[in-house]
Amino acid sequence: MIRRFLAAAVIVGVAAALLVIAWPNLFGLAEAPVVAQLVSLRALGATVAIMVAFTLGLLAMLWAGARRFLAALALLAVLFAGLNVAVLSTRGFGDESFPTRAPAELSVLTWNTLGDAPGAERIADLVIAEQADIVVLPETSQESAVAIAELTRAQGRPMWVYSIAFDYIAKARSTSVLVSVDLGEYTVDDTVGNTSVVPSIVLRPVDGTGPTIIGVHPVAPLPGELSNWRSDLRWINDVCRGEQVILAGDLNATADHFRIVDPEAGVAGLGFGDCLNAGLLTGNGAVGTWPTRLPPLLGAPIDHVFVTPDISVTGMRVITTEDGSGSDHRPVVARLILE
């Protein structure tokens, strides 16, 4: 009797834990310790769960005395995997189709370079290949950003350089943004605050014409940084508001950590503030951008482009050809039309 009670208690406990990990927003726990990290790797978790279910199934066939208990755990693992796959399928496993680029279309590229790791030449080559108009580069120093701009200018694509650093000891504490001169000159808005540990940057058009550009890099949700991470996401939620806003960067967050856009604003979906996620809008929301050592469909989709509803997203993709460049993040490119 006691054994049955303990077995039932374990099964219920495991079921509850798996439900929290697979559907944390049902309980308001998406930003909770451990859960915040685990839910970011849904596809990897589903893969592990299938392997565990297979192992438990074999053990159940060999161990008659624990067959029901092990079979129940195996079933829970299968259900956990299925729920995660269902969630990921709604976000999209990848649609890289890009229409023929229209004259009015903008190309936005973001890449966490892990402290300039790929080198200015390789980054510049990607900017030219994607014909990027806006380039958001978390963990990229001003020195490297200037070198990139010099290289793109030599290839007929001149760009303004904007950079911010919390210190000059670690390049990871810098964020740089390159903007095509065709979009006009911008100025850094330092009145809206900033993220806590690594910097973000808000750019406003000098003449008031053109989109607001925000390059962001909230701190990773490490055990000792969860409070700062939550604070950073709330700052992003507050700053991504208004008209014609483009926000991009390494958000260290997946769709499970986004805020629900205010229904009173006439917009439904997941995003931050007034902004919607380009990955979710184009069927690429489940494609992993970190780490590069995992296949894209097993990684965490934490690098993003967001836009306000007055900007149309015509295409978006995660770039996998730079996996050996030295950065542990994959670049993301999106095509936009200002309405």
Backbone hydrogen bonds, N-H to C=O, Kabsch-Sander energy under -0.5 kcal/mol:
donor,donor_aa,acceptor,acceptor_aa,energy
5,F,1,M,-2.3
6,L,2,I,-2.9
7,A,3,R,-2.6
8,A,4,R,-2.6
9,A,5,F,-2.5
10,V,6,L,-2.5
11,I,7,A,-2.3
12,V,8,A,-2.6
13,G,9,A,-2.5
14,V,10,V,-2.9
15,A,11,I,-2.5
16,A,12,V,-2.4
17,A,13,G,-2.4
18,L,14,V,-2.6
19,L,15,A,-2.1
20,V,16,A,-2.1
21,I,17,A,-2.1
22,A,18,L,-2.5
23,W,19,L,-2.5
26,L,23,W,-1.2
27,F,24,P,-1.4
29,L,24,P,-2.6
32,A,29,L,-1.7
35,V,33,P,-2.6
36,A,32,A,-2.7
38,L,34,V,-2.7
39,V,35,V,-2.6
40,S,37,Q,-0.6
41,L,38,L,-1.4
42,R,39,V,-0.7
44,L,298,L,-0.6
45,G,41,L,-2.6
46,A,42,R,-2.6
47,T,43,A,-2.1
48,V,44,L,-2.5
49,A,45,G,-2.4
50,I,46,A,-2.0
51,M,47,T,-1.8
52,V,48,V,-2.6
53,A,49,A,-2.8
54,F,50,I,-2.3
55,T,51,M,-2.2
56,L,52,V,-2.9
57,G,53,A,-2.3
58,L,54,F,-1.9
59,L,55,T,-2.3
60,A,56,L,-2.5
61,M,57,G,-1.6
62,L,58,L,-1.4
63,W,59,L,-2.3
64,A,62,L,-0.7
66,A,63,W,-1.1
67,R,64,A,-1.2
70,L,66,A,-2.9
71,A,67,R,-2.6
72,A,68,R,-2.3
73,L,69,F,-2.0
74,A,70,L,-2.4
75,L,71,A,-2.3
76,L,72,A,-2.1
77,A,73,L,-2.1
78,V,74,A,-2.1
79,L,75,L,-2.6
80,F,76,L,-2.5
81,A,77,A,-2.4
82,G,78,V,-2.7
83,L,79,L,-2.5
84,N,80,F,-2.0
85,V,81,A,-2.4
86,A,82,G,-2.3
87,V,83,L,-2.2
88,L,84,N,-2.6
89,S,85,V,-2.4
90,T,86,A,-1.3
91,R,87,V,-0.9
91,R,88,L,-0.6
92,G,88,L,-1.7
94,G,283,G,-2.1
105,E,102,A,-1.7
106,L,336,L,-3.5
108,V,106,L,-0.5
108,V,334,A,-3.0
109,L,107,S,-0.5
109,L,134,I,-2.9
110,T,332,V,-2.6
111,W,136,V,-2.2
113,T,111,W,-0.8
113,T,138,P,-1.8
115,G,139,E,-1.0
116,D,139,E,-1.0
117,A,113,T,-1.9
119,G,116,D,-1.2
123,I,119,G,-2.0
124,A,120,A,-2.8
125,D,121,E,-2.2
126,L,122,R,-1.7
127,V,123,I,-2.3
128,I,124,A,-2.5
129,A,125,D,-2.6
130,E,126,L,-2.3
131,Q,127,V,-0.5
131,Q,128,I,-0.7
132,A,127,V,-2.2
133,D,107,S,-2.9
134,I,107,S,-1.9
135,V,178,L,-2.8
136,V,109,L,-2.9
137,L,135,V,-0.6
137,L,176,S,-3.3
139,E,174,S,-2.0
140,T,137,L,-0.9
140,T,174,S,-0.6
145,A,141,S,-2.3
146,V,142,Q,-2.7
147,A,143,E,-1.9
148,I,144,S,-2.4
149,A,145,A,-2.4
150,E,146,V,-2.3
151,L,147,A,-1.8
152,T,148,I,-2.5
153,R,149,A,-2.4
154,A,150,E,-1.7
155,Q,151,L,-0.7
155,Q,152,T,-0.5
156,G,153,R,-1.9
157,R,152,T,-3.0
160,W,179,V,-3.5
162,Y,177,V,-2.5
164,I,175,T,-2.2
166,F,173,R,-2.6
167,D,173,R,-0.6
173,R,170,A,-1.8
174,S,171,K,-1.3
175,T,164,I,-2.4
176,S,137,L,-1.9
177,V,162,Y,-3.2
178,L,135,V,-2.6
179,V,160,W,-2.0
180,S,133,D,-3.0
181,V,158,P,-1.7
183,L,180,S,-1.8
184,G,181,V,-1.5
187,T,204,R,-2.4
189,D,202,V,-3.0
190,D,188,V,-0.9
201,I,215,G,-2.9
203,L,213,I,-3.2
204,R,187,T,-2.6
206,V,185,E,-2.6
208,G,205,P,-1.1
210,G,208,G,-0.5
212,T,244,Q,-2.6
213,I,203,L,-2.2
214,I,246,I,-2.8
215,G,201,I,-2.6
216,V,214,I,-0.6
216,V,248,A,-2.4
222,L,220,A,-2.3
225,E,222,L,-2.1
226,L,222,L,-0.6
226,L,223,P,-0.6
229,W,225,E,-2.9
230,R,226,L,-2.6
231,S,227,S,-2.1
232,D,228,N,-2.6
233,L,229,W,-2.2
234,R,230,R,-1.8
235,W,231,S,-1.9
236,I,232,D,-2.3
237,N,233,L,-2.1
238,D,234,R,-1.7
239,V,235,W,-2.2
240,C,236,I,-2.0
241,R,239,V,-1.9
246,I,212,T,-2.9
247,L,245,V,-0.5
247,L,306,F,-2.6
248,A,214,I,-2.6
249,G,304,H,-2.0
250,D,216,V,-1.1
251,L,249,G,-0.9
251,L,302,I,-2.1
252,N,302,I,-0.7
253,A,302,I,-0.5
257,H,254,T,-2.3
258,F,255,A,-0.9
259,R,271,G,-1.9
261,V,269,G,-1.7
262,D,273,G,-0.5
265,A,262,D,-1.6
266,G,263,P,-1.9
267,V,262,D,-0.9
271,G,259,R,-2.7
272,F,275,C,-1.1
274,D,240,C,-2.8
275,C,240,C,-0.6
275,C,272,F,-2.9
276,L,307,V,-3.5
277,N,270,L,-1.1
278,A,305,V,-3.0
281,L,277,N,-2.0
282,T,278,A,-1.3
283,G,279,G,-0.6
283,G,280,L,-0.5
284,N,279,G,-3.2
285,G,91,R,-2.2
285,G,279,G,-1.0
286,A,92,G,-2.7
287,V,284,N,-1.4
288,G,286,A,-0.5
288,G,296,P,-3.6
289,T,300,A,-1.9
290,W,300,A,-1.3
292,T,328,D,-0.9
294,L,291,P,-1.5
298,L,295,P,-2.3
299,G,295,P,-1.2
300,A,290,W,-3.7
302,I,300,A,-1.6
304,H,249,G,-2.4
306,F,247,L,-3.8
307,V,276,L,-2.2
308,T,245,V,-1.4
311,I,308,T,-1.9
312,S,337,I,-2.7
314,T,312,S,-0.7
314,T,335,R,-2.2
315,G,335,R,-1.1
317,R,333,V,-2.3
319,I,317,R,-0.5
319,I,331,P,-2.5
320,T,318,V,-0.5
323,D,320,T,-1.2
325,S,322,E,-2.0
326,G,327,S,-0.5
329,H,112,N,-0.5
330,R,289,T,-2.5
332,V,110,T,-2.4
333,V,317,R,-2.3
334,A,108,V,-2.5
335,R,315,G,-3.0
336,L,106,L,-2.8
337,I,312,S,-2.2
338,L,104,A,-0.6
339,E,310,D,-2.1
